[in-house]
Amino acid sequence: MIWREAGYQIEIIVTERPLHATELAEQICLDRVDMLALGGGDGIVSEALHGLCSRADHERALRLPILHLPMGTGNALASSIAYQANEPFPPRGSFCQQMALMAIRPTFNHLCLYQVEIEGGRRKGQNNKNSNQCRIMFLSLSWGLMADIDIGSERFRFLGMARLHLEAFLRVAFLPYVARYKARISYLPLPEGRLRNKVMEKMRMRVEERREEVGKEEKESEDFEEMIKGIEIPPLDQPVPSDWKTIEEEFCFVHIAALSHIGSDLPYIPSAKLDNPVLFLTFVQWQKISHRLHMAKILLSIDTSAHLNDPAFEIIPILACRVNPEKDAGGWLALDGEAVINDGKNSSMSFQVGPGKNKNATIIGRQRR
């Protein structure tokens, strides 16, 4: 093994049940470890982060470097780390070994964490049924068609990545019956100014265009940190502030993205950065879809980020967002790629996301090329 050859002492623990990684992260002795390597998909990263954040010494715990070893279906975090380092990577196969090498000569980067409140929702494996659940997010919140494809494809898990393509085909074939989700979206946009202009300028850059820009930019994270100071997000049962904007429509999907990738071969918002507290509210309104093949084209073009050029695909850079689905609107809600349930089913749940109390985790990457 690469790490043993480098003289690293390793303890391997295999998780045995849902939320086991959360329990382990809650109990780990920080004086005994220098790094937490997480092998799996984005779900195991989410579990571990929830465990670290729930500790009494969470500020210290979040300084423990985390390395994502991509062994799952999506692997969005590992992909975003490699992409931000301007390092080419295979979607599967040797990608895990490539990420493991980052531990030999690591750089330590911030990963923005966001606070999420969900009406009555809980992750699979949780027994508590509080009226509203507060979580953290590092990757995405998704509701509607994209979440339905992701969560619904679990029945075809034996097919590997092909499960997503099969589920997408089935869902799109039954449009419009499975993808007309009515909701009210309220969001806090980026304030007018230099930083907003820079984000707007780059947010529709495709993956190869954006790759050329990586490594040439000044660090802006401190400027954005200043921007989010003092932002207060009201509880879900309180009205949104007057400076928020609102859209009420029928949507095909609503997806709030924090990272550049939503999968190892799916560069969704190439301009998104790991340490930048800007979220990207993305959606497709039903009225802007000409036919079901149009929706299929948008989904199929994500692997080249050509979806960014489709006028039906809307992107708004934001600091916070709330989504209130219409009663019985249906559709799965996915937090960091994992299903959120309410009383054992995927009933319509209001949800919101904004700057987190625990602002950053520490992740292992590589110096930009």
C-alpha positions in Angstrom: 0.0 0.0 0.0 1.2 3.5 -0.9 0.9 4.9 2.6 2.7 2.0 4.3 5.6 2.5 1.9 5.6 6.1 3.0 5.9 5.1 6.6 2.3 5.9 7.6 0.7 4.0 10.4 -2.8 3.0 9.4 -5.9 1.8 11.2 -8.7 0.5 8.9 -12.3 0.5 10.1 -15.1 -0.9 8.0 -18.5 0.8 8.5 -21.3 -1.7 9.2 -24.6 0.3 9.1 -26.1 3.6 8.2 -24.6 6.5 10.2 -21.8 4.4 11.5 -19.3 6.9 10.2 -21.1 9.6 12.2 -20.7 7.6 15.4 -17.0 6.9 14.7 -16.3 10.6 14.0 -18.1 11.6 17.3 -15.9 9.2 19.2 -12.5 9.5 17.5 -9.6 10.6 19.7 -8.1 13.6 18.0 -4.7 13.1 19.7 -4.3 9.7 18.1 -4.9 10.6 14.4 -3.4 13.1 11.9 -5.8 12.4 9.0 -9.2 10.9 8.4 -9.3 9.0 5.0 -12.9 8.2 4.0 -13.4 5.5 1.4 -16.8 5.6 -0.3 -19.1 8.1 -1.9 -20.2 11.5 -0.8 -22.5 9.9 1.7 -19.7 8.7 4.0 -18.2 12.2 3.9 -21.5 13.7 5.0 -21.8 11.2 7.8 -18.3 11.9 9.1 -18.8 15.7 8.9 -22.0 15.5 10.9 -20.2 13.5 13.5 -17.3 16.0 13.8 -19.8 18.9 14.0 -21.8 17.4 16.8 -18.7 17.1 19.1 -18.2 19.5 22.0 -14.8 20.2 20.6 -16.1 20.6 17.0 -13.9 23.6 16.2 -10.8 21.5 16.8 -12.4 18.4 15.2 -13.1 20.3 12.0 -9.3 21.1 11.7 -8.7 17.3 11.3 -7.7 16.9 7.7 -10.1 14.7 5.6 -9.1 12.8 2.5 -11.9 11.6 0.2 -11.1 8.3 -1.4 -13.6 7.9 -4.2 -15.2 4.5 -4.0 -18.9 5.4 -4.5 -21.2 6.2 -7.3 -21.0 10.0 -7.3 -17.7 11.0 -5.7 -18.4 14.7 -6.2 -16.1 15.9 -3.4 -13.0 14.1 -4.7 -13.8 15.3 -8.2 -14.1 18.9 -7.1 -10.8 18.7 -5.2 -8.9 17.3 -8.1 -10.5 19.7 -10.5 -9.7 22.8 -8.4 -6.1 21.6 -8.3 -6.2 21.6 -12.1 -5.4 17.9 -12.0 -6.8 15.6 -14.7 -8.6 12.5 -13.2 -10.4 9.4 -14.5 -14.0 9.2 -13.4 -13.4 5.7 -12.1 -10.7 3.1 -12.0 -7.4 4.6 -10.8 -9.1 7.7 -9.4 -8.9 6.3 -5.9 -5.2 5.7 -6.1 -4.7 9.2 -7.5 -6.5 10.7 -4.5 -4.5 8.5 -2.1 -1.3 10.0 -3.4 -2.5 13.4 -2.3 -1.8 12.3 1.3 1.9 12.0 0.6 2.5 15.7 -0.2 -0.8 17.3 0.9 -2.1 20.8 0.9 -4.8 21.7 3.4 -7.8 23.5 2.1 -11.1 24.8 3.5 -14.4 23.2 2.6 -17.4 25.5 3.2 -20.1 24.0 5.3 -23.7 25.3 5.2 -26.6 25.2 7.7 -29.7 23.4 6.5 -33.2 23.3 8.1 -35.7 20.8 6.8 -39.4 20.6 7.8 -39.9 17.3 9.6 -37.2 15.6 7.6 -34.6 13.0 8.7 -32.0 11.0 7.0 -32.5 7.2 6.5 -31.2 5.6 9.7 -32.2 8.4 12.0 -34.8 7.6 14.6 -35.5 11.1 16.0 -38.7 12.8 14.7 -38.3 16.4 15.7 -40.6 18.9 13.9 -37.7 20.4 12.0 -34.2 18.9 11.5 -31.1 21.1 11.3 -28.1 19.6 9.3 -25.0 20.6 7.6 -24.4 20.6 3.8 -21.2 20.6 1.8 -22.3 19.5 -1.6 -26.0 20.1 -2.6 -29.7 20.2 -1.9 -31.8 18.8 -4.6 -35.5 18.5 -5.1 -37.5 17.3 -8.1 -36.4 15.4 -11.2 -32.7 15.3 -10.5 -33.2 14.1 -6.9 -35.8 11.6 -8.1 -33.3 10.1 -10.6 -30.5 10.0 -8.0 -32.7 8.4 -5.2 -34.9 6.4 -7.4 -32.0 4.7 -9.1 -31.1 3.0 -5.9 -33.3 0.1 -7.0 -30.8 -0.5 -9.8 -27.7 -0.2 -7.6 -26.3 -3.5 -9.0 -25.8 -1.7 -12.3 -23.2 0.7 -10.9 -23.2 4.1 -12.7 -25.5 2.8 -15.4 -28.3 2.9 -12.8 -28.5 6.7 -13.2 -28.8 6.5 -16.9 -31.6 3.9 -16.7 -33.5 5.8 -14.1 -33.2 9.0 -16.1 -34.5 7.3 -19.2 -37.5 6.0 -17.3 -38.3 9.3 -15.6 -37.9 11.4 -18.8 -40.1 8.9 -20.7 -42.9 9.6 -18.4 -42.7 13.4 -18.5 -44.7 15.5 -17.8 -46.3 13.2 -15.2 -43.2 12.9 -13.0 -41.6 16.3 -13.2 -44.1 19.2 -12.6 -43.2 20.4 -9.1 -44.8 23.6 -8.0 -43.0 25.6 -5.3 -42.1 29.1 -4.0 -38.4 29.8 -4.0 -37.0 32.6 -1.9 -33.4 33.5 -2.0 -30.8 36.1 -0.8 -28.8 37.2 -3.9 -25.2 38.2 -3.9 -25.1 42.0 -3.3 -24.2 44.2 -6.2 -20.5 44.9 -6.6 -17.1 43.6 -7.7 -17.4 40.1 -6.2 -20.9 39.5 -7.7 -19.7 40.7 -11.1 -16.7 38.3 -11.0 -19.0 35.4 -10.1 -21.5 36.3 -12.8 -18.8 36.6 -15.4 -17.5 33.0 -14.8 -20.5 31.0 -13.7 -21.5 29.8 -17.2 -17.9 28.8 -18.2 -17.7 25.3 -19.4 -15.4 22.8 -17.9 -12.4 23.2 -20.2 -12.7 27.0 -20.3 -12.8 27.1 -16.6 -9.8 24.7 -16.3 -7.6 27.3 -18.1 -8.5 29.9 -15.5 -7.6 27.7 -12.5 -4.4 28.7 -10.8 -4.4 32.2 -12.3 -6.7 33.8 -9.8 -6.2 35.7 -6.6 -7.6 34.2 -3.4 -11.0 35.7 -2.8 -12.3 33.6 0.1 -11.6 36.3 2.7 -13.6 38.9 0.7 -16.5 36.5 0.6 -16.2 35.7 4.3 -16.6 39.4 4.9 -19.7 39.4 2.7 -21.5 36.7 4.8 -20.8 38.3 8.2 -23.9 39.4 9.9 -26.3 37.4 7.7 -29.1 36.0 9.9 -31.3 33.3 8.4 -34.8 33.2 10.0 -36.2 29.9 11.2 -38.2 28.0 8.6 -41.5 28.9 10.2 -40.7 32.7 10.0 -41.1 34.9 7.0 -38.0 35.6 4.9 -36.5 39.1 5.1 -37.6 41.9 2.7 -34.3 41.9 0.8 -34.9 38.3 -0.4 -36.3 37.7 -3.8 -39.1 35.2 -4.7 -40.1 33.0 -7.6 -43.2 30.9 -7.7 -43.5 28.5 -10.6 -43.8 24.9 -11.7 -40.3 23.4 -11.9 -38.8 20.3 -13.4 -36.1 20.4 -10.7 -34.5 22.7 -8.2 -30.8 22.1 -7.3 -28.7 24.2 -5.0 -25.0 23.5 -5.6 -21.9 24.3 -3.6 -19.2 22.4 -5.5 -18.1 22.3 -9.1 -19.1 18.6 -9.6 -22.1 16.5 -8.7 -20.4 13.3 -9.9 -16.9 12.3 -11.1 -17.9 12.8 -14.7 -20.5 15.5 -14.1 -19.1 19.1 -14.0 -22.2 20.9 -13.0 -21.0 24.4 -12.1 -17.2 24.4 -13.0 -16.7 27.9 -11.5 -17.8 26.8 -7.9 -15.0 26.7 -5.4 -14.5 24.6 -2.3 -13.7 27.5 0.0 -16.1 30.1 -1.5 -19.3 30.5 0.5 -21.4 31.3 -2.6 -24.1 28.8 -3.5 -25.6 28.4 -6.9 -29.4 28.1 -7.2 -30.2 26.2 -10.4 -33.5 25.2 -11.8 -35.5 24.5 -14.9 -39.0 25.9 -15.2 -41.6 23.6 -16.8 -42.9 26.3 -19.1 -39.4 26.7 -20.7 -39.2 23.0 -21.7 -40.4 22.6 -25.2 -40.7 18.7 -25.1 -39.4 15.8 -23.1 -36.3 15.4 -25.3 -35.3 18.9 -24.4 -35.2 17.9 -20.7 -33.2 14.7 -21.7 -30.8 16.9 -23.6 -30.1 19.1 -20.6 -29.4 16.1 -18.4 -27.2 14.3 -21.0 -25.1 17.4 -21.6 -24.0 17.8 -18.0 -20.9 15.6 -18.6 -19.5 18.3 -20.9 -21.1 21.2 -19.0 -22.9 22.1 -22.2 -26.1 22.4 -20.1 -24.8 25.8 -19.0 -25.5 27.1 -22.5 -29.2 26.0 -22.5 -31.5 29.1 -21.9 -33.9 26.9 -20.0 -31.2 26.1 -17.4 -31.2 29.0 -14.9 -28.4 29.8 -12.5 -28.5 32.4 -9.7 -25.5 33.0 -7.3 -26.9 33.3 -3.8 -26.0 33.4 -0.1 -29.1 31.7 1.2 -32.3 30.0 -0.1 -35.6 28.7 1.0 -37.9 26.3 -1.0 -41.6 25.9 -0.1 -43.1 23.1 -2.2 -46.8 23.2 -2.7 -48.7 20.6 -0.6 -48.6 17.2 -2.2 -46.1 18.4 -4.8 -44.1 15.2 -4.3 -40.6 14.6 -5.3 -37.6 13.3 -3.4 -35.4 15.7 -1.4 -31.7 14.8 -1.4 -29.1 16.4 0.9 -25.6 15.8 -0.2 -26.9 13.0 -2.4 -28.7 11.2 0.4 -32.5 10.9 0.7 -34.4 12.9 3.3 -37.6 11.3 4.5 -40.6 12.4 6.5 -42.5 9.8 8.5 -41.0 7.1 6.3 -41.9 8.6 2.9 -40.8 11.4 0.5 -43.6 13.8 1.2 -43.2 17.5 0.3 -41.0 19.3 2.8 -40.0 22.9 3.0 -36.2 23.4 3.4 -33.7 26.2 3.5 -29.9 26.6 3.4 -27.5 29.4 4.4 -24.1 30.1 5.9 -23.2 27.6 8.6 -22.2 28.1 12.2 -19.4 25.7 11.6 -18.0 27.5 8.6 -15.3 25.2 7.3 -14.0 21.7 7.4 -10.4 20.9 6.4 -9.7 18.7 3.4 -6.6 17.3 1.8 -5.8 18.3 -1.8 -2.8 19.1 -3.9 -1.0 22.3 -5.0 -2.6 23.8 -8.1 -0.8 23.0 -11.3 
